Amino acid sequence: MILKTSPEVCGMGHSMKRKEDLRFIQGKGNYVDDIHLPGMVYGQLVRSPYAHARIKSVNTENAKKLPGVLAVITGEDLAKANLAWMPTLSYDKQMVLATGKVLFQSQEVAFVVAEDRYTAADASELVEVEYEELPVLVDPKKAMDPDAPVLREDREQKNNHIFHWEVGDRKATEDVFQKAPVKASVHAFFPRCHPAPLETCGCVADFNAATGKLTVYMTSQAPHAHRTVFALVGGIPEQNIRVISPDIGGGFGNKVPVYPGYVCAIVASLTLSVPVKWIETRSENLQSTGFARDYHMTAEIAADRDGKMQALRVKTLADHGAFNAAAQPTKFPAGLFSICTGSYDYSQAFCEVDGVYTNKAPGGIAYRCSFRVTEAAYLIERVVDVLALELKMDPAELRRRNFIPSSKFPYKSCLGWTYDSGNYEAAMKLALDKIGYAELRKEQAEKREKGELMGIGISSFTEIVGAGPAHTFDILGIKMFDSCEIRIHPTGKAIARMGTKSQGQGHETTYAQIVAQELGIPANDVTVEEGDTDTAPYGLGTYASRSTPTSGAATAIAARRIREKAKKIAAFLLECSENDLEWEPGKFYVKGAPSKAKTIQEIAFAAYTNMPPGMEPGLEAVDYYDPPNLTFPFGTYVCVVDIDNGTGEVKVRRFVAVDDCGNIINPMIVEGQIHGGLTEGLAIAFMQQIDYDESGNVQGGSFQDYLLPTAVETPHWETDKTCTPSPHHPFGAKGVGESPNVGSPAAFVNAVVDAVAHLGVKHIDMPIAPWKLWQILKEKGVAA
Amino acid sequence: MGQKIEKTFSVKEPLDRVWDFLSDPRKVVTCVPGAQITEQLDDKNYKGTISVKVGPSVTDYRGEVQIARLDAQNHEIEILGKGQDVRGRGSASMKMSGKLRALPDGGTDVTSVSEINVVGILAQMGGRIITEVSNIMFAEFTKRFQERLQQSSEAPPETAEVEPIKAGSLAWEAAKGVFRGKS
């Protein structure tokens, strides 16, 4: 239980209004495109119209002749500086600007620099590229054919296979399957989707030839990691690189990778010694930057007739596009997909994933997701419903019979994870009670009699977030710790800096509340600063719901170190022994004599003006936090849908989301995060897909085809919570930002399938657009 | 992005005269909005250009046209066209089969089946836009075909109109088509 501080202090548990919103709602945020430097020029990428083609020639003469054009950089130019390729986050390499051939539509081919944005755009149309079209591979299954054209001629391996990864005991799992009386299986495709942050990617690269310093203002979720990558790849001394991530308009994993545009802008600034701005258009963002998912999955469950699940088998084909630019920890080519046993107590499981190259944009980023957890949660929650159909058992009851019991935590899963804490049955019970589950089932039966279609979908997901412990987790070798540095000023106000970077999550508020909780300094007196590598301590950034589990923990620990020193100062000021002091948020007092007290503000002043003899002045601390384990948030979502059998349109009547993310810092922010993630989940389930035609043309490369949910489509979300603190996190928090995106797609799809299950439908792939559902209804003879 | 478009229309002129016109690419091309024959390679092969503007996006295809089949007996023709955008923004290929049939009233029925494959920026606009653009182009083609046939006793104009298809209105017409749910 977290001690609640006064509203003035506003520590954990207070729904403090977001400090950052004051500038955002006035339009005074400072995003990359708001940055204007003297002498700044503009870059524009020339992109490939073909998904697979050999480049026969690139003619830049006409572009260079256009007045205002300063430079045109091609792949061949970069090759001379050994920069035509760059490493990806998955130990593959990726072309910065194409040489030899292009491998996906919209691939970067040349970079035009001009005095203004319009000239750069005009000049990009004057770059003449001659292509020879090559056969295109868009189907990952075909990419695995022995006679498929080899896309990556640069590799020694002459096929399109990237990796095979497996976990679990194949043989033991097979044995269980052979004897099992009941089996259920599903083939589920999680379509390629895109985070589509409101702000696209971009940067201003500013190389100062006089000082030798390169400053890069960029849309980066991981500024320190990007600085190190630039130092290693570009050979620039790291102290001469400063990465600044100003306000970021949404990231969702899309702003984790290094993109060719950043590198080109840096090269151009180094070459021209002027600041170079590069900002993506919406279509460039959708077509060329990190996509998510694109997993072709099969799951099978072996069970007994009472519905006790005995074994799980998962086989997946992962479409990674032209380069393996998946953003995930080194040891996990399929991310944390092996969380696919979910909330259930399996004795055996086996999971295998094969990654392949196709002629599509590279990526495989964790879209509001802790590295493939979304795919895993969707798959297990889908196949459990299929098993319920098989057994003719209520899907809630089937889940209840198989949950990992709360008495078994910490729980070691058969695929190797140690779940920190959980109480799955309590979360499901609350969700079912809140929605009135039994009544809804009755209503459904009555409606079926009348030929009306209504469905109830449940998703009892478990997440795995907060990467991660240094013994297992690194990205490009850098361990996945994170950090916080706190300085208390003489007047008792504070500044705290972290290695993470908010993209809208409200860090400026929540981290301040942690400091307030630990030190009793009002959250309003704590400035939180992130995103400047020259000032913030090193960290791996914000994604995978890791900020609270890592930097949040570091903040508490740094604050506690400050409190230790404060205690020594208080003892000196009160002329007593440290052992005689008691702490309550904001002050130390003498045991039994509460009036003999020193406030944290008084102590801070003394740290600079009247410190104990021999004590180092000042009051500050830094912590680099290496989490002992990941955290495992969970919840149950229940969705009720009504289907119009004339149009195939799905209406979400109700949606109850019960989340358990352990102890909560700011309930209002948590609720906001859940609303946002559920809305994204709704869009993924019903509206969005980055699809490709057989020639590799992107279908979904603009908001005309890639639909964003608006207030019109979004139903009313009903949220609630249970609280099962993480036993290893300093204040028992778990992370929540991604749970709603991870847990909700299965709830939506399960609800739709539930509405038509009596017609013999056991699965429908996302996105469930009205036309798709209507075709099924027509086929089943129930379309009006 | 592959599209198959079938169209039929009839003209008042007799079959032989229509056939004379249809089997001469230099004449037919004057009916295609934005198109031009730039060079005749032999009796079956030509070089040409076509300019298509959809909204802000102009695509100038430069390529070759080949008469793959010419059956005077049955009045059937098959034309293959293939071109790349001069600014390297994509390519398009087309196979068009035309067939004439004499009508009892002395006129002629023209049936055409076109298979169009577009790669690149234009193809991203999606099937609904491509189909709409094709429909508009075909409507314009039909109109011009009838006009040219009527005046074909006179010598056909040496240089055709090579104005790109009326761009702004074309995008608008296509958009209207989408909103009307027309395909």
Interface residues (C-beta under 8 A of the other chain):
Chain A: P49 Y50 A51 Q105 E125 L126 V127 E128 V129 E130 Y131 E133 S283 Q287 D693 E694 S695 G696 N697 V698 Q699 G701 S702 Q704 D705
Chain B: M1 G2 Q84 D85 V86 R87 G88 R89 G90 S91 N117 V118 V119 G120 I121 A123 Q124 M125 G126
